[in-house]
Amino acid sequence: NTDFIDNSAGVDTSDHEVNIKVLLAPEVVAGRLPDEERVALLASMTDEVATLVLAHNIDQNLALSVEQAQGAALTPAHEAWVRSLEEGGLLDRVLEDLPSREEMDARIAAGQPLTRPELATLLAWTKIHLEQEVIASPLPDDPYLADRLVTYFPKPLRTQEFADAVQAHPLRREIVTMVTVNRFVNSQGITAFSRLVAETSSTVTQIVRAQLAARTIYGVARHELALADLGLPADVELQVRIALQQMIERATRWLLHHRRGELDIKAEAAAFTDGVAEVVSGFGQHATEEQRERLDRGQAALKEAGVPEELAKVTSLANYLHLALSIVDLSTRLGRPLETVEQVYFGLAAGLGLDRVIEGVNALPRTTRWDTMARAALRDDLTSLHSDLVQAILEASPNEPDGAVALQKWVDAVGGLERVAADVAEVTAEEASLARMSVALRSIRSLLG
């Protein structure tokens, strides 16, 4: 690490000390808190402040480890983000001892990642940039984030006695901003914000709200907490953390594409959580044969490495679980049973080979930022196209409760499914390329006509 990462606990301790004393000062002046009680109260919070600070320090180190474990795959995104920060006048790569543009181009060509100290520098500047964005936005005033202010302080200050003082803290927005940014970057990585902005044209408020909604819908926090106590080998733990991070990013992207405007975190969580949990629970029953095989292999390997069954299942399914949002959305909008939608959704995927197409898209190289953006766009297009086809099938049989029957009726009426399936099989039989995956999507899209 760099020194500022290793020494961050000391800085964080000082921040807590100052913010606690700022909170208590009006109480002392007003005579509600005698000075001797103030001294005793401060002393009593020492161990809990240490615990809070060390938790933040650990999260930041985990964020760096997850980023580092992904190796050269993220180097093009790192370089694109450095250039964006440069162009915004925030970062000087020479002053920060980051590689030049020419050196980064050479590293990308050679498949060499940033070093951990370089990642630490970029992590810090990402947080600085996002703090500027968030503090200037309405986000710190979002009621959903109110707990960030309360839980920043030790438990003795979370009582009714100090409730008004906490809410009146002169640095309330700054504290909420700091906690929100730290949590977002530590959980989602260094480049998630920049890529989501480029791919969805969303604001920082929209992105953070969508990510918080996704984390709530998938209950990812409990999996992260469980990981901390499992004592897994580092490489296994990082594998799980990367899978969870990518799952939430894909779900965030889905929400940004399908819930434009001022997304309501609580409303979206209420709309999706139960349905998504049902889809996850029954995934093995409805999934395609290829997906089930991948799930079984992945689960077996993770369980052998010591990962509990539920977490092993979620990790193995992480590449697919953003699809649950589409399934639940279709069920809600069309007023059809979730199982009926699942039967059509996965039946169509099996019949057309959509599972092989998505695997091909996921296998595309990411040697430039354009590769990364093209891959994400193809994945989003395929997800939307899949949903459009499922909707057409369900609307063609509005009173049919059996999804398999509805699918077969549509196949018989529309025709061309065998031709498209053959095209997809041919395209996905060889190594994935952008051209091949684009042709596969075009062939599938013809069925909507």
C-alpha positions as CSV (number, residue, x, y, z in Angstrom):
1,N,0.0,0.0,0.0
2,T,0.9,3.7,0.0
3,D,1.5,5.4,3.4
4,F,-1.9,7.2,3.2
5,I,-3.7,3.9,3.0
6,D,-1.7,2.3,5.9
7,N,-2.1,5.5,8.0
8,S,-5.8,6.1,7.2
9,A,-7.0,4.7,10.5
10,G,-5.1,7.5,12.3
11,V,-6.7,10.2,10.1
12,D,-10.1,8.6,10.5
13,T,-9.7,8.6,14.3
14,S,-8.9,12.3,14.2
15,D,-12.0,12.9,12.1
16,H,-14.2,11.1,14.5
17,E,-12.7,13.0,17.5
18,V,-13.3,16.4,15.8
19,N,-16.8,15.6,14.7
20,I,-17.8,14.2,18.1
21,K,-16.5,17.3,19.9
22,V,-18.3,19.6,17.3
23,L,-21.5,17.7,18.1
24,L,-21.0,18.0,21.9
25,A,-19.9,21.6,22.0
26,P,-23.5,23.1,21.8
27,E,-24.6,20.7,24.5
28,V,-21.9,21.9,26.9
29,V,-22.6,25.6,26.1
30,A,-26.4,25.1,26.7
31,G,-25.6,23.5,30.0
32,R,-27.2,20.2,29.0
33,L,-23.8,18.4,29.3
34,P,-21.6,19.3,32.3
35,D,-17.9,19.3,31.4
36,E,-17.0,16.4,33.7
37,E,-19.8,14.3,32.1
38,R,-18.4,15.3,28.7
39,V,-14.9,14.0,29.6
40,A,-16.3,10.8,30.9
41,L,-18.5,10.3,27.8
42,L,-15.5,10.9,25.5
43,A,-13.4,8.4,27.3
44,S,-16.2,5.8,27.3
45,M,-16.3,5.9,23.5
46,T,-12.6,5.1,22.9
47,D,-12.9,1.4,22.1
48,E,-16.0,1.8,19.9
49,V,-14.4,4.6,17.8
50,A,-11.4,2.3,17.3
51,T,-13.8,-0.5,16.1
52,L,-15.5,1.8,13.7
53,V,-12.2,3.2,12.3
54,L,-10.7,-0.3,11.9
55,A,-13.8,-1.5,10.1
56,H,-13.4,1.4,7.6
57,N,-9.7,0.6,7.2
58,I,-10.4,-3.1,6.5
59,D,-13.1,-2.2,3.9
60,Q,-10.6,0.0,2.1
61,N,-7.9,-2.7,2.0
62,L,-10.5,-5.2,0.8
63,A,-11.5,-2.9,-2.0
64,L,-7.8,-2.7,-3.1
65,S,-7.4,-6.4,-2.9
66,V,-10.6,-7.0,-5.0
67,E,-9.4,-4.5,-7.6
68,Q,-5.9,-6.0,-7.7
69,A,-7.2,-9.5,-8.0
70,Q,-8.9,-8.7,-11.3
71,G,-5.5,-8.0,-12.8
72,A,-5.0,-6.5,-16.3
73,A,-8.7,-6.9,-17.2
74,L,-9.4,-3.5,-15.6
75,T,-6.3,-1.7,-16.9
76,P,-8.0,-0.1,-19.9
77,A,-10.8,1.2,-17.6
78,H,-8.2,2.5,-15.1
79,E,-6.4,4.4,-17.9
80,A,-9.7,5.8,-19.2
81,W,-10.6,7.0,-15.7
82,V,-7.1,8.6,-15.2
83,R,-7.5,10.5,-18.4
84,S,-11.0,11.7,-17.4
85,L,-9.6,12.9,-14.0
86,E,-6.8,14.6,-15.8
87,E,-9.1,16.4,-18.3
88,G,-11.2,17.6,-15.4
89,G,-8.1,19.2,-13.9
90,L,-8.2,17.1,-10.7
91,L,-5.3,14.7,-11.1
92,D,-1.7,15.2,-12.3
93,R,-0.3,11.8,-13.1
94,V,3.3,13.0,-13.0
95,L,2.8,14.5,-9.5
96,E,1.1,11.4,-8.4
97,D,3.7,9.1,-9.9
98,L,1.2,7.3,-12.1
99,P,2.3,5.8,-15.4
100,S,2.3,8.1,-18.5
101,R,-0.2,7.5,-21.3
102,E,2.5,5.8,-23.3
103,E,3.4,3.5,-20.5
104,M,-0.2,2.7,-19.8
105,D,-0.7,1.8,-23.5
106,A,2.3,-0.5,-23.3
107,R,1.0,-2.1,-20.1
108,I,-2.4,-2.7,-21.7
109,A,-0.8,-4.3,-24.8
110,A,1.4,-6.5,-22.5
111,G,-1.5,-7.4,-20.1
112,Q,0.2,-5.7,-17.2
113,P,-2.0,-4.2,-14.4
114,L,-1.5,-1.2,-12.2
115,T,0.5,-1.9,-9.0
116,R,-1.2,-1.9,-5.7
117,P,0.3,1.6,-4.7
118,E,-0.9,2.9,-8.1
119,L,-4.4,1.5,-7.4
120,A,-4.3,3.1,-4.0
121,T,-3.6,6.5,-5.5
122,L,-6.4,6.1,-8.0
123,L,-8.8,4.9,-5.3
124,A,-8.1,8.0,-3.3
125,W,-8.7,10.4,-6.3
126,T,-11.8,8.5,-7.1
127,K,-13.2,9.2,-3.7
128,I,-12.1,12.8,-3.8
129,H,-13.9,13.3,-7.2
130,L,-17.0,11.5,-6.0
131,E,-17.2,13.5,-2.8
132,Q,-17.2,16.7,-4.9
133,E,-20.0,15.3,-7.1
134,V,-22.1,14.0,-4.2
135,I,-21.8,17.1,-1.9
136,A,-23.0,19.3,-4.8
137,S,-26.0,17.0,-5.4
138,P,-29.3,16.4,-3.5
139,L,-28.0,13.0,-2.5
140,P,-26.8,13.8,1.1
141,D,-30.4,15.0,1.9
142,D,-32.0,11.7,0.7
143,P,-34.0,10.2,3.7
144,Y,-32.7,6.8,2.7
145,L,-29.2,7.9,3.6
146,A,-30.1,9.4,7.0
147,D,-28.6,6.3,8.8
148,R,-25.2,7.2,7.4
149,L,-25.1,10.2,9.8
150,V,-26.4,8.3,12.8
151,T,-24.2,5.2,12.5
152,Y,-21.1,7.3,11.9
153,F,-21.1,8.1,15.6
154,P,-20.6,5.7,18.5
155,K,-23.7,4.1,20.1
156,P,-23.8,6.5,23.2
157,L,-24.5,9.4,20.8
158,R,-27.3,7.5,18.9
159,T,-29.6,7.8,21.9
160,Q,-32.7,10.1,22.0
161,E,-30.7,12.5,24.3
162,F,-28.4,13.4,21.4
163,A,-30.8,12.9,18.5
164,D,-31.3,16.6,17.9
165,A,-27.6,17.4,18.2
166,V,-26.7,14.8,15.6
167,Q,-29.3,16.1,13.1
168,A,-28.1,19.7,13.8
169,H,-24.4,18.9,13.2
170,P,-22.9,21.6,11.0
171,L,-21.0,19.0,9.0
172,R,-24.0,16.7,8.6
173,R,-24.0,16.8,4.7
174,E,-20.2,16.3,4.6
175,I,-20.4,13.3,6.9
176,V,-23.2,11.7,4.9
177,T,-21.2,12.3,1.7
178,M,-18.0,10.9,3.1
179,V,-19.7,7.7,4.3
180,T,-21.8,7.3,1.1
181,V,-18.8,7.7,-1.1
182,N,-16.6,5.4,0.9
183,R,-19.2,2.6,0.9
184,F,-19.9,3.0,-2.8
185,V,-16.2,2.9,-3.9
186,N,-15.2,0.2,-1.4
187,S,-18.0,-2.1,-2.5
188,Q,-18.2,-1.3,-6.3
189,G,-14.5,-0.6,-7.1
190,I,-12.5,2.3,-8.6
191,T,-14.0,2.5,-12.1
192,A,-17.7,1.5,-11.6
193,F,-18.9,5.1,-11.4
194,S,-17.0,6.3,-14.5
195,R,-18.1,3.3,-16.6
196,L,-21.8,3.6,-15.5
197,V,-21.7,7.3,-16.4
198,A,-20.3,6.5,-19.8
199,E,-22.7,3.6,-20.5
200,T,-25.9,5.0,-19.1
201,S,-25.5,8.8,-19.1
202,S,-26.7,8.9,-15.5
203,T,-25.9,11.4,-12.7
204,V,-24.1,10.5,-9.5
205,T,-27.4,10.6,-7.7
206,Q,-29.0,8.2,-10.0
207,I,-26.0,5.8,-9.9
208,V,-25.7,5.7,-6.2
209,R,-29.4,5.3,-5.7
210,A,-29.6,2.4,-8.2
211,Q,-26.6,0.7,-6.6
212,L,-28.1,1.0,-3.1
213,A,-31.4,-0.4,-4.5
214,A,-29.5,-3.3,-6.1
215,R,-27.6,-4.1,-2.9
216,T,-30.9,-4.1,-0.9
217,I,-32.8,-6.3,-3.5
218,Y,-30.0,-8.9,-3.5
219,G,-29.3,-8.7,0.2
220,V,-25.6,-8.6,-0.6
221,A,-24.5,-7.0,2.7
222,R,-25.3,-10.2,4.7
223,H,-23.1,-12.2,2.3
224,E,-20.3,-9.7,2.7
225,L,-20.6,-9.8,6.5
226,A,-20.6,-13.6,6.5
227,L,-17.4,-13.6,4.4
228,A,-15.6,-11.7,7.1
229,D,-16.1,-14.5,9.6
230,L,-15.5,-17.6,7.4
231,G,-11.7,-17.5,7.3
232,L,-11.6,-18.7,3.7
233,P,-8.4,-18.8,1.7
234,A,-7.7,-15.3,0.3
235,D,-8.1,-16.4,-3.3
236,V,-11.5,-18.0,-2.6
237,E,-12.7,-15.0,-0.7
238,L,-11.7,-12.7,-3.5
239,Q,-13.4,-14.9,-6.0
240,V,-16.6,-14.6,-4.1
241,R,-16.3,-10.8,-3.6
242,I,-15.6,-10.2,-7.3
243,A,-18.6,-12.2,-8.2
244,L,-20.9,-10.3,-5.8
245,Q,-19.4,-6.9,-7.0
246,Q,-20.1,-7.7,-10.7
247,M,-23.6,-9.0,-9.9
248,I,-24.5,-5.7,-8.2
249,E,-22.9,-3.7,-11.0
250,R,-25.1,-5.5,-13.6
251,A,-28.2,-5.1,-11.5
252,T,-27.3,-1.4,-11.1
253,R,-27.0,-1.0,-14.8
254,W,-30.3,-2.7,-15.4
255,L,-32.0,-0.3,-13.0
256,L,-30.4,2.7,-14.6
257,H,-31.7,1.6,-18.0
258,H,-35.2,0.7,-16.9
259,R,-35.9,3.1,-14.1
260,R,-34.9,6.5,-15.5
261,G,-35.4,9.7,-13.4
262,E,-35.3,9.9,-9.7
263,L,-35.2,6.3,-8.6
264,D,-36.9,5.6,-5.2
265,I,-34.6,3.2,-3.4
266,K,-37.3,1.9,-1.0
267,A,-40.0,1.6,-3.6
268,E,-37.7,-0.4,-6.0
269,A,-36.5,-2.6,-3.2
270,A,-40.1,-3.3,-2.2
271,A,-41.1,-4.0,-5.8
272,F,-38.2,-6.5,-6.5
273,T,-36.8,-8.1,-3.4
274,D,-39.3,-10.9,-2.8
275,G,-39.6,-11.8,-6.5
276,V,-35.9,-11.8,-7.1
277,A,-35.5,-14.1,-4.0
278,E,-38.0,-16.5,-5.5
279,V,-36.2,-16.5,-8.9
280,V,-32.9,-17.2,-7.2
281,S,-34.4,-20.0,-5.1
282,G,-35.9,-21.8,-8.1
283,F,-33.2,-21.0,-10.6
284,G,-31.9,-24.5,-10.9
285,Q,-35.5,-25.7,-11.7
286,H,-36.1,-23.4,-14.6
287,A,-32.5,-22.7,-15.9
288,T,-31.2,-24.1,-19.2
289,E,-29.2,-27.3,-19.1
290,E,-25.9,-25.4,-19.7
291,Q,-26.7,-22.9,-16.9
292,R,-27.5,-25.7,-14.5
293,E,-24.2,-27.5,-15.4
294,R,-22.3,-24.3,-14.7
295,L,-24.2,-23.8,-11.5
296,D,-23.5,-27.3,-10.3
297,R,-19.8,-27.1,-11.2
298,G,-19.3,-23.8,-9.6
299,Q,-21.2,-24.7,-6.4
300,A,-19.3,-27.9,-6.0
301,A,-15.9,-26.2,-6.3
302,L,-16.8,-23.4,-3.9
303,K,-18.3,-25.8,-1.3
304,E,-15.2,-27.9,-1.5
305,A,-13.2,-24.7,-0.8
306,G,-15.3,-24.1,2.4
307,V,-17.9,-21.7,1.1
308,P,-21.4,-22.3,2.7
309,E,-24.1,-23.6,0.4
310,E,-26.2,-20.5,0.0
311,L,-23.2,-18.2,-0.6
312,A,-21.7,-20.8,-3.1
313,K,-25.0,-20.8,-5.0
314,V,-25.3,-17.0,-5.2
315,T,-21.6,-16.8,-6.3
316,S,-22.1,-19.4,-9.0
317,L,-25.2,-17.7,-10.2
318,A,-23.8,-14.2,-10.1
319,N,-23.4,-13.9,-13.9
320,Y,-27.1,-14.5,-14.3
321,L,-28.9,-13.0,-11.4
322,H,-29.4,-9.6,-12.9
323,L,-31.8,-11.4,-15.3
324,A,-34.1,-11.9,-12.3
325,L,-34.9,-8.2,-12.5
326,S,-36.3,-8.6,-16.0
327,I,-38.3,-11.7,-15.0
328,V,-39.9,-9.9,-12.0
329,D,-40.5,-6.8,-14.0
330,L,-42.3,-8.7,-16.7
331,S,-44.4,-10.6,-14.1
332,T,-45.5,-7.3,-12.5
333,R,-46.2,-5.3,-15.7
334,L,-48.1,-8.1,-17.4
335,G,-49.9,-9.4,-14.4
336,R,-48.7,-13.0,-15.0
337,P,-47.5,-15.5,-12.4
338,L,-43.8,-15.5,-11.8
339,E,-43.5,-19.2,-12.7
340,T,-45.2,-18.7,-16.0
341,V,-42.7,-15.9,-16.9
342,E,-39.8,-18.1,-15.8
343,Q,-41.0,-21.0,-18.0
344,V,-41.1,-18.8,-21.1
345,Y,-37.9,-16.9,-20.2
346,F,-35.7,-19.9,-19.7
347,G,-37.5,-22.0,-22.3
348,L,-36.8,-19.4,-25.0
349,A,-33.2,-19.1,-23.8
350,A,-32.7,-22.9,-24.2
351,G,-34.5,-23.0,-27.6
352,L,-32.5,-20.2,-29.1
353,G,-29.2,-20.7,-27.3
354,L,-29.3,-17.3,-25.6
355,D,-27.3,-18.8,-22.7
356,R,-24.4,-19.5,-25.1
357,V,-24.7,-16.0,-26.5
358,I,-24.4,-14.3,-23.0
359,E,-21.4,-16.5,-22.2
360,G,-19.9,-15.4,-25.5
361,V,-20.5,-11.8,-24.6
362,N,-18.9,-12.3,-21.2
363,A,-15.9,-13.8,-22.8
364,L,-15.2,-10.9,-25.1
365,P,-11.8,-9.2,-24.5
366,R,-11.5,-5.9,-22.7
367,T,-8.2,-4.5,-24.1
368,T,-9.6,-0.9,-24.6
369,R,-12.3,1.2,-22.9
370,W,-14.3,0.7,-26.1
371,D,-14.1,-3.0,-25.8
372,T,-15.5,-2.7,-22.2
373,M,-18.3,-0.4,-23.3
374,A,-19.2,-2.6,-26.3
375,R,-19.4,-5.7,-24.2
376,A,-21.6,-4.0,-21.7
377,A,-23.8,-2.6,-24.5
378,L,-24.2,-6.1,-26.0
379,R,-25.1,-7.6,-22.7
380,D,-27.7,-4.9,-22.1
381,D,-29.1,-5.3,-25.7
382,L,-29.4,-9.0,-25.3
383,T,-31.2,-8.7,-21.9
384,S,-33.6,-6.2,-23.4
385,L,-34.2,-8.3,-26.5
386,H,-34.8,-11.4,-24.4
387,S,-37.4,-9.5,-22.3
388,D,-39.1,-8.1,-25.5
389,L,-39.4,-11.6,-26.9
390,V,-40.8,-13.0,-23.7
391,Q,-43.3,-10.2,-23.5
392,A,-44.4,-10.9,-27.1
393,I,-44.9,-14.6,-26.3
394,L,-46.9,-13.9,-23.1
395,E,-49.1,-11.3,-24.8
396,A,-49.8,-13.7,-27.7
397,S,-51.4,-16.1,-25.1
398,P,-52.8,-13.8,-22.4
399,N,-54.8,-16.5,-20.6
400,E,-52.3,-19.4,-20.8
401,P,-51.0,-20.3,-17.3
402,D,-48.4,-22.8,-18.7
403,G,-45.4,-21.0,-20.0
404,A,-44.2,-23.9,-22.0
405,V,-47.5,-24.1,-23.8
406,A,-47.5,-20.3,-24.5
407,L,-43.9,-20.6,-25.9
408,Q,-44.8,-23.5,-28.2
409,K,-47.9,-21.6,-29.5
410,W,-45.8,-18.6,-30.3
411,V,-43.1,-20.8,-32.0
412,D,-45.8,-22.4,-34.2
413,A,-47.4,-19.1,-35.1
414,V,-44.2,-17.1,-35.8
415,G,-41.9,-19.7,-37.3
416,G,-38.2,-19.2,-37.9
417,L,-37.1,-20.3,-34.5
418,E,-35.1,-23.2,-35.9
419,R,-33.3,-21.0,-38.4
420,V,-32.3,-18.5,-35.8
421,A,-31.3,-21.2,-33.3
422,A,-29.1,-22.7,-36.1
423,D,-27.5,-19.3,-36.7
424,V,-26.8,-18.8,-33.0
425,A,-25.3,-22.3,-32.7
426,E,-23.0,-21.6,-35.7
427,V,-22.0,-18.2,-34.3
428,T,-21.2,-19.5,-30.8
429,A,-19.4,-22.6,-32.0
430,E,-16.1,-20.8,-32.3
431,E,-14.2,-18.2,-30.2
432,A,-16.3,-15.2,-29.3
433,S,-15.8,-12.0,-31.1
434,L,-17.6,-8.7,-31.2
435,A,-18.7,-9.4,-34.8
436,R,-20.0,-12.8,-34.1
437,M,-22.0,-11.7,-31.0
438,S,-23.4,-8.7,-33.0
439,V,-24.6,-11.1,-35.8
440,A,-26.2,-13.4,-33.2
441,L,-28.2,-10.5,-31.7
442,R,-29.3,-9.3,-35.2
443,S,-30.5,-12.8,-36.0
444,I,-32.4,-13.1,-32.7
445,R,-33.9,-9.6,-33.2
446,S,-35.4,-10.7,-36.5
447,L,-38.0,-12.8,-34.5
448,L,-39.6,-9.6,-33.2
449,G,-40.6,-8.7,-36.7
